[in-house]
């Protein structure tokens, strides 16, 4: 009985921890790319089940699949092979026939799995519509250094309106590594090229690239975040990267530079890796983003819900004075927040008393999953900077339980009489908060 309760409690705690990410990703547009090796793997049905769950959570999905092993199998049957020159495929008539056959076969396999609805499967009761078509216009690579690459092409244009229309209708869009020309020719494209081109064209919130290799690590730990510039440096310095890792890193950095907010490199060998990356604090792969992972800024009206979610548990514990939603809405401009992946993970407020050249630090709150990571200190330093810019020379705080933490930040114990007159008149002697002051 005790073990059953522990399992239930763990599930509830996980679900509550994941809920901010569920809300943050609802309505987001994701482009998810995976190779033909993923499709051929016995674990692929589990990935499809996770994809179905994402759609059920209100995420708009574009899937881009590869088909390399399926192409190679068909070439082998014809006793032919794909030729590579300078790392690029040369797709002749035999090869393009195999490409079309393989892409069609993989598309049908993916659609079949997304259509599963038997009562004994994770897809029970699910109705998913899949849209595929000539959404990608391609052009031939042509002749380079004397080599004619024939039916090997690159993306020329994405039919953004058509893809958006399908997503608006609640459909999953499925794209093969193929493109079509205005003259009716079919070209063999790289999955990475299609994925990043689509993600940039439709303004995707995320590009997720599933690879066959293990996750990237640094000093034995998961490498969680890179900027495009850091990717460039890594590609130059780290010689141990596999060809796949190099390609995925280049694709992710390029997508971010084209306007995609975030790109994620994940290892498909990890069960549930997409769910872990999207709905857990630390994720399961490497994220590339043009902007910093955490964003600190002045709060806006649409942050009120996030601020309340942080401070209400502390109010119930008695650590913070209760503030109504209406009060937070009226005073939201006094707050600064730290945002991660669309979720407010820390907040603090600065209330100025200009006459005395003092300001109050209030409502310092950090999400439980992020405590001890320095977010409180970061916010405090930002409020100190704002105070100095406003010609404030002293900060004060009222606290019942955090005096030691504020003491570590340079605040010293003081008296009620040291408070601004307006604040002194509101002091709650029954609460008996300690007064701490810091000179700037």
TAGI-V738577 format. One record per residue. N is the residue number from 0. RES is the residue in three letters. SS is DSSP state (~ for helix, > for strand, _ for the rest). PHI is phi in whole degrees, 0 to 359 (* if undefined). PSI is psi in radians with two decimals (* if undefined). Layout:
# TAGI-V738577
N & RES & SS & PHI & PSI
N & RES & SS & PHI & PSI
This chain:
# TAGI-V738577
0 & UNK & _ & * & -0.77
1 & UNK & ~ & 297 & -0.70
2 & UNK & ~ & 295 & -0.70
3 & UNK & ~ & 298 & -0.72
4 & UNK & ~ & 295 & -0.67
5 & UNK & ~ & 296 & -0.72
6 & UNK & ~ & 298 & -0.76
7 & UNK & ~ & 296 & -0.77
8 & UNK & ~ & 297 & -0.72
9 & UNK & ~ & 298 & -0.71
10 & UNK & ~ & 296 & -0.79
11 & UNK & ~ & 297 & -0.78
12 & UNK & ~ & 298 & -0.74
13 & UNK & ~ & 297 & -0.76
14 & UNK & ~ & 296 & -0.72
15 & UNK & ~ & 292 & -0.67
16 & UNK & ~ & 295 & -0.62
17 & UNK & ~ & 282 & -0.34
18 & UNK & ~ & 301 & -0.68
19 & UNK & ~ & 300 & -0.60
20 & UNK & ~ & 285 & -0.57
21 & UNK & ~ & 299 & -0.82
22 & UNK & ~ & 295 & -0.70
23 & UNK & ~ & 294 & -0.61
24 & UNK & ~ & 270 & -0.20
25 & UNK & _ & 299 & 2.22
26 & UNK & _ & 85 & -0.07
27 & UNK & _ & 285 & 2.71
28 & UNK & > & 252 & 2.14
29 & UNK & > & 241 & 2.39
30 & UNK & > & 253 & 2.10
31 & UNK & > & 244 & 2.08
32 & UNK & > & 247 & 2.37
33 & UNK & > & 214 & 2.65
34 & UNK & _ & 275 & 2.99
35 & UNK & ~ & 295 & -0.42
36 & UNK & ~ & 294 & -0.58
37 & UNK & ~ & 295 & -0.70
38 & UNK & ~ & 294 & -0.63
39 & UNK & ~ & 281 & -0.21
40 & UNK & _ & 283 & 2.55
41 & UNK & _ & 297 & -0.39
42 & UNK & _ & 275 & -0.02
43 & UNK & ~ & 300 & -0.67
44 & UNK & ~ & 304 & -0.60
45 & UNK & ~ & 294 & -0.69
46 & UNK & ~ & 297 & -0.74
47 & UNK & ~ & 297 & -0.68
48 & UNK & ~ & 298 & -0.70
49 & UNK & ~ & 294 & -0.66
50 & UNK & ~ & 299 & -0.75
51 & UNK & ~ & 297 & -0.67
52 & UNK & ~ & 296 & -0.73
53 & UNK & ~ & 301 & -0.78
54 & UNK & ~ & 295 & -0.67
55 & UNK & ~ & 297 & -0.42
56 & UNK & _ & 271 & 0.15
57 & UNK & _ & 88 & 0.34
58 & UNK & _ & 266 & 2.33
59 & UNK & > & 273 & 2.24
60 & UNK & > & 236 & 2.34
61 & UNK & > & 242 & 2.14
62 & UNK & > & 255 & 2.29
63 & UNK & > & 239 & 2.05
64 & UNK & > & 251 & 2.65
65 & UNK & _ & 260 & -3.14
66 & UNK & _ & 202 & 0.53
67 & UNK & ~ & 301 & -0.92
68 & UNK & ~ & 296 & -0.56
69 & UNK & ~ & 291 & -0.63
70 & UNK & ~ & 293 & -0.81
71 & UNK & ~ & 299 & -0.63
72 & UNK & ~ & 296 & -0.73
73 & UNK & ~ & 289 & -0.63
74 & UNK & ~ & 295 & -0.70
75 & UNK & ~ & 298 & -0.71
76 & UNK & ~ & 297 & -0.53
77 & UNK & _ & 267 & 0.09
78 & UNK & _ & 57 & 0.74
79 & UNK & _ & 233 & 3.06
80 & UNK & _ & 209 & 2.81
81 & UNK & _ & 273 & 2.28
82 & UNK & > & 267 & 2.43
83 & UNK & > & 239 & 2.32
84 & UNK & > & 230 & 2.14
85 & UNK & _ & 55 & 0.63
86 & UNK & _ & 80 & 0.00
87 & UNK & > & 252 & 2.49
88 & UNK & > & 284 & 2.45
89 & UNK & > & 256 & 1.97
90 & UNK & > & 257 & 1.79
91 & UNK & _ & 273 & -2.99
92 & UNK & ~ & 295 & -0.68
93 & UNK & ~ & 296 & -0.77
94 & UNK & ~ & 295 & -0.74
95 & UNK & ~ & 293 & -0.54
96 & UNK & ~ & 297 & -0.76
97 & UNK & ~ & 293 & -0.65
98 & UNK & ~ & 299 & -0.82
99 & UNK & ~ & 295 & -0.73
100 & UNK & ~ & 296 & -0.80
101 & UNK & ~ & 294 & -0.77
102 & UNK & ~ & 298 & -0.72
103 & UNK & ~ & 295 & -0.73
104 & UNK & ~ & 296 & -0.78
105 & UNK & ~ & 295 & -0.74
106 & UNK & ~ & 302 & -0.77
107 & UNK & ~ & 295 & -0.71
108 & UNK & ~ & 298 & -0.76
109 & UNK & ~ & 295 & -0.80
110 & UNK & ~ & 299 & -0.67
111 & UNK & ~ & 297 & -0.76
112 & UNK & ~ & 293 & -0.64
113 & UNK & ~ & 288 & -0.22
114 & UNK & _ & 266 & -0.12
115 & UNK & _ & 300 & 2.32
116 & UNK & _ & 214 & 0.39
117 & UNK & _ & 292 & 2.64
118 & UNK & _ & 294 & -0.37
119 & UNK & _ & 260 & 0.36
120 & UNK & _ & 237 & 2.81
121 & UNK & _ & 297 & -0.20
122 & UNK & _ & 265 & 0.17
123 & UNK & _ & 304 & 2.24
124 & UNK & _ & 78 & 0.04
125 & UNK & _ & 270 & 2.37
126 & UNK & _ & 239 & 1.89
127 & UNK & _ & 243 & 2.21
128 & UNK & _ & 262 & 2.36
129 & UNK & > & 244 & 2.28
130 & UNK & > & 244 & 2.28
131 & UNK & _ & 221 & 2.70
132 & UNK & _ & 176 & -2.87
133 & UNK & _ & 272 & 1.07
134 & UNK & _ & 276 & -0.24
135 & UNK & > & 244 & 2.07
136 & UNK & > & 266 & 2.32
137 & UNK & > & 237 & 2.89
138 & UNK & > & 225 & 2.69
139 & UNK & > & 288 & 2.54
140 & UNK & _ & 297 & -0.62
141 & UNK & _ & 86 & -2.60
142 & UNK & > & 260 & 2.20
143 & UNK & > & 228 & 2.21
144 & UNK & _ & 51 & 0.67
145 & UNK & _ & 86 & -0.07
146 & UNK & > & 257 & 2.20
147 & UNK & > & 271 & 2.05
148 & UNK & _ & 273 & 0.06
149 & UNK & > & 54 & -1.94
150 & UNK & _ & 266 & 0.28
151 & UNK & > & 276 & 2.24
152 & UNK & > & 229 & -3.04
153 & UNK & > & 217 & 2.75
154 & UNK & > & 294 & 2.30
155 & UNK & > & 256 & -0.73
156 & UNK & > & 203 & 2.58
157 & UNK & > & 248 & 2.32
158 & UNK & _ & 280 & 1.43
159 & UNK & ~ & 299 & -0.76
160 & UNK & ~ & 299 & -0.73
161 & UNK & ~ & 293 & -0.73
162 & UNK & ~ & 294 & -0.79
163 & UNK & ~ & 298 & -0.67
164 & UNK & ~ & 300 & -0.74
165 & UNK & ~ & 293 & -0.71
166 & UNK & ~ & 294 & -0.71
167 & UNK & ~ & 298 & -0.51
168 & UNK & _ & 277 & 0.01
169 & UNK & _ & 87 & 0.24
170 & UNK & _ & 268 & 2.65
171 & UNK & > & 273 & 2.29
172 & UNK & > & 264 & 2.24
173 & UNK & > & 243 & 2.11
174 & UNK & > & 240 & 2.28
175 & UNK & _ & 274 & 2.96
176 & UNK & _ & 278 & 0.95
177 & UNK & > & 229 & 2.67
178 & UNK & > & 220 & 2.74
179 & UNK & > & 238 & 2.50
180 & UNK & _ & 261 & 2.92
181 & UNK & _ & 292 & -0.26
182 & UNK & _ & 264 & 0.10
183 & UNK & _ & 89 & 0.15
184 & UNK & _ & 278 & 2.70
185 & UNK & > & 247 & 2.33
186 & UNK & > & 240 & 2.53
187 & UNK & > & 277 & 2.06
188 & UNK & _ & 246 & 2.82
189 & UNK & _ & 276 & 2.50
190 & UNK & ~ & 302 & -0.70
191 & UNK & ~ & 297 & -0.71
192 & UNK & ~ & 297 & -0.80
193 & UNK & ~ & 297 & -0.80
194 & UNK & ~ & 298 & -0.86
195 & UNK & ~ & 289 & -0.57
196 & UNK & ~ & 293 & -0.75
197 & UNK & ~ & 294 & -0.80
198 & UNK & ~ & 302 & -0.76
199 & UNK & ~ & 291 & -0.71
200 & UNK & ~ & 294 & -0.71
201 & UNK & ~ & 267 & 0.03
202 & UNK & _ & 66 & 0.77
203 & UNK & _ & 299 & 2.54
204 & UNK & _ & 287 & -0.57
205 & UNK & > & 215 & 2.53
206 & UNK & > & 245 & 2.09
207 & UNK & > & 249 & 2.12
208 & UNK & > & 248 & 1.99
209 & UNK & > & 266 & 2.12
210 & UNK & > & 245 & 2.99
211 & UNK & _ & 273 & -0.36
212 & UNK & _ & 281 & 2.94
213 & UNK & _ & 288 & 2.84
214 & UNK & _ & 300 & 2.64
215 & UNK & _ & 289 & 2.41
216 & UNK & > & 228 & 2.76
217 & UNK & > & 223 & 2.16
218 & UNK & _ & 55 & 0.65
219 & UNK & _ & 83 & -0.07
220 & UNK & > & 247 & 2.65
221 & UNK & > & 304 & 2.27
222 & UNK & _ & 276 & 1.81
223 & UNK & _ & 275 & -0.59
224 & UNK & > & 214 & 2.41
225 & UNK & > & 220 & 2.65
226 & UNK & _ & 263 & 2.86
227 & UNK & ~ & 304 & -0.64
228 & UNK & ~ & 295 & -0.71
229 & UNK & ~ & 293 & -0.56
230 & UNK & ~ & 297 & -0.79
231 & UNK & ~ & 303 & -0.76
232 & UNK & ~ & 295 & -0.70
233 & UNK & ~ & 295 & -0.72
234 & UNK & ~ & 296 & -0.51
235 & UNK & ~ & 279 & -0.68
236 & UNK & ~ & 265 & -0.66
237 & UNK & _ & 272 & 1.91
238 & UNK & _ & 276 & -0.22
239 & UNK & _ & 275 & -0.03
240 & UNK & _ & 293 & 2.44
241 & UNK & _ & 283 & 2.90
242 & UNK & ~ & 300 & -0.67
243 & UNK & ~ & 294 & -0.77
244 & UNK & ~ & 299 & -0.71
245 & UNK & ~ & 298 & -0.80
246 & UNK & ~ & 296 & -0.76
247 & UNK & ~ & 292 & -0.68
248 & UNK & ~ & 297 & -0.77
249 & UNK & ~ & 299 & -0.74
250 & UNK & ~ & 297 & -0.79
251 & UNK & ~ & 297 & -0.79
252 & UNK & ~ & 296 & -0.73
253 & UNK & ~ & 297 & -0.73
254 & UNK & ~ & 298 & -0.75
255 & UNK & ~ & 296 & -0.66
256 & UNK & ~ & 290 & -0.35
257 & UNK & _ & 266 & 0.10
258 & UNK & _ & 111 & -0.10
259 & UNK & _ & 290 & 2.29
260 & UNK & _ & 295 & -0.81
261 & UNK & > & 214 & 2.48
262 & UNK & > & 236 & 2.45
263 & UNK & > & 236 & 2.26
264 & UNK & > & 259 & 2.04
265 & UNK & > & 234 & 2.64
266 & UNK & > & 264 & 2.12
267 & UNK & _ & 289 & -0.16
268 & UNK & _ & 286 & -0.22
269 & UNK & _ & 268 & 2.12
270 & UNK & _ & 297 & 2.27
271 & UNK & _ & 70 & 0.43
272 & UNK & ~ & 299 & -0.63
273 & UNK & ~ & 294 & -0.74
274 & UNK & ~ & 295 & -0.70
275 & UNK & ~ & 296 & -0.68
276 & UNK & ~ & 292 & -0.68
277 & UNK & ~ & 275 & -0.52
278 & UNK & ~ & 238 & 0.24
279 & UNK & _ & 237 & 2.79
280 & UNK & _ & 299 & -0.84
281 & UNK & _ & 262 & -0.12
282 & UNK & _ & 71 & -2.91
283 & UNK & _ & 220 & 0.12
284 & UNK & _ & 213 & -2.78
285 & UNK & > & 250 & 2.22
286 & UNK & > & 256 & 2.36
287 & UNK & > & 247 & 2.22
288 & UNK & > & 215 & 2.52
289 & UNK & _ & 289 & -0.56
290 & UNK & _ & 261 & 2.85
291 & UNK & _ & 302 & 2.62
292 & UNK & _ & 301 & -0.78
293 & UNK & > & 253 & 2.36
294 & UNK & > & 245 & 2.16
295 & UNK & > & 255 & 2.30
296 & UNK & > & 200 & 2.97
297 & UNK & > & 288 & 2.42
298 & UNK & _ & 292 & 2.67
299 & UNK & _ & 241 & 3.01
300 & UNK & ~ & 301 & -0.63
301 & UNK & ~ & 282 & 0.05
302 & UNK & ~ & 267 & -0.09
303 & UNK & ~ & 303 & -0.77
304 & UNK & ~ & 299 & -0.77
305 & UNK & ~ & 295 & -0.69
306 & UNK & ~ & 295 & -0.79
307 & UNK & ~ & 300 & -0.68
308 & UNK & ~ & 298 & -0.52
309 & UNK & ~ & 280 & -0.73
310 & UNK & ~ & 271 & -0.43
311 & UNK & ~ & 299 & -0.75
312 & UNK & ~ & 299 & -0.62
313 & UNK & ~ & 287 & -0.56
314 & UNK & ~ & 294 & -0.73
315 & UNK & ~ & 296 & -0.57
316 & UNK & ~ & 282 & -0.21
317 & UNK & _ & 88 & 0.05
318 & UNK & _ & 285 & -0.49
319 & UNK & _ & 235 & 2.62
320 & UNK & _ & 288 & 2.40
321 & UNK & _ & 294 & 2.34
322 & UNK & _ & 235 & 2.32
323 & UNK & _ & 285 & 2.82
324 & UNK & ~ & 300 & -0.71
325 & UNK & ~ & 299 & -0.71
326 & UNK & ~ & 295 & -0.77
327 & UNK & ~ & 297 & -0.72
328 & UNK & ~ & 300 & -0.72
329 & UNK & ~ & 287 & -0.48
330 & UNK & ~ & 249 & 0.25
331 & UNK & ~ & 299 & -0.50
332 & UNK & ~ & 292 & -0.27
333 & UNK & ~ & 280 & -0.24
334 & UNK & > & 270 & 2.57
335 & UNK & > & 243 & 2.55
336 & UNK & > & 227 & 2.76
337 & UNK & > & 246 & 2.22
338 & UNK & > & 246 & 2.36
339 & UNK & > & 228 & 2.15
340 & UNK & _ & 53 & 0.67
341 & UNK & _ & 80 & 0.04
342 & UNK & > & 248 & 2.29
343 & UNK & > & 284 & 2.02
344 & UNK & > & 252 & -0.16
345 & UNK & > & 201 & 2.61
346 & UNK & > & 210 & 2.79
347 & UNK & > & 196 & 2.67
348 & UNK & > & 238 & 2.62
349 & UNK & > & 235 & 1.96
350 & UNK & > & 252 & 1.95
351 & UNK & > & 277 & 2.56
352 & UNK & > & 236 & 1.51
353 & UNK & ~ & 298 & -0.65
354 & UNK & ~ & 300 & -0.76
355 & UNK & ~ & 269 & 0.02
356 & UNK & _ & 54 & 0.74
357 & UNK & > & 236 & 2.86
358 & UNK & > & 211 & 2.56
359 & UNK & > & 262 & 2.35
360 & UNK & > & 266 & 2.19
361 & UNK & > & 218 & 2.87
362 & UNK & > & 55 & 0.69
363 & UNK & > & 285 & 2.00
364 & UNK & > & 216 & 2.39
365 & UNK & > & 232 & 2.39
366 & UNK & _ & 305 & 2.40
367 & UNK & ~ & 308 & -0.59
368 & UNK & ~ & 289 & -0.24
369 & UNK & ~ & 242 & 0.12
370 & UNK & _ & 291 & 2.53
371 & UNK & _ & 86 & 0.06
372 & UNK & _ & 257 & 0.11
373 & UNK & _ & 91 & 0.12
374 & UNK & ~ & 290 & -0.63
375 & UNK & ~ & 297 & -0.79
376 & UNK & ~ & 298 & -0.71
377 & UNK & ~ & 298 & -0.78
378 & UNK & ~ & 296 & -0.74
379 & UNK & ~ & 299 & -0.74
380 & UNK & ~ & 296 & -0.64
381 & UNK & ~ & 294 & -0.72
382 & UNK & ~ & 292 & -0.61
383 & UNK & ~ & 297 & -0.71
384 & UNK & ~ & 297 & -0.76
385 & UNK & ~ & 297 & -0.70
386 & UNK & ~ & 296 & -0.78
387 & UNK & ~ & 297 & -0.68
388 & UNK & ~ & 295 & -0.45
389 & UNK & _ & 266 & 0.25
390 & UNK & _ & 66 & 0.55
391 & UNK & _ & 270 & 2.38
392 & UNK & _ & 243 & -0.06
393 & UNK & > & 216 & 2.42
394 & UNK & > & 248 & 2.58
395 & UNK & > & 223 & 2.76
396 & UNK & > & 217 & 2.52
397 & UNK & > & 250 & 2.18
398 & UNK & > & 212 & 2.56
399 & UNK & _ & 255 & -0.30
400 & UNK & _ & 222 & -0.07
401 & UNK & _ & 239 & 0.42
402 & UNK & ~ & 296 & -0.61
403 & UNK & ~ & 295 & -0.73
404 & UNK & ~ & 297 & -0.81
405 & UNK & ~ & 294 & -0.58
406 & UNK & ~ & 299 & -0.68
407 & UNK & ~ & 295 & -0.39
408 & UNK & _ & 266 & 0.16
409 & UNK & _ & 100 & 0.07
410 & UNK & _ & 277 & 2.54
411 & UNK & > & 238 & 2.53
412 & UNK & > & 299 & 2.37
413 & UNK & > & 221 & -2.90
414 & UNK & _ & 244 & 2.81
415 & UNK & ~ & 301 & -0.59
416 & UNK & ~ & 296 & -0.29
417 & UNK & ~ & 278 & -0.14
418 & UNK & _ & 283 & 2.72
419 & UNK & _ & 303 & 2.61
420 & UNK & ~ & 304 & -0.74
421 & UNK & ~ & 296 & -0.65
422 & UNK & ~ & 284 & -0.60
423 & UNK & ~ & 299 & -0.65
424 & UNK & _ & 291 & -0.34
425 & UNK & _ & 261 & 0.01
426 & UNK & _ & 297 & 2.29
427 & UNK & _ & 265 & 1.79
428 & UNK & _ & 289 & -0.42
429 & UNK & _ & 291 & -0.63
430 & UNK & _ & 288 & -0.60
431 & UNK & _ & 59 & 0.78
432 & UNK & _ & 293 & 2.55
433 & UNK & > & 282 & 2.53
434 & UNK & > & 255 & 2.16
435 & UNK & > & 235 & 2.45
436 & UNK & > & 231 & 2.53
437 & UNK & > & 229 & 2.26
438 & UNK & > & 277 & 2.38
439 & UNK & _ & 259 & *
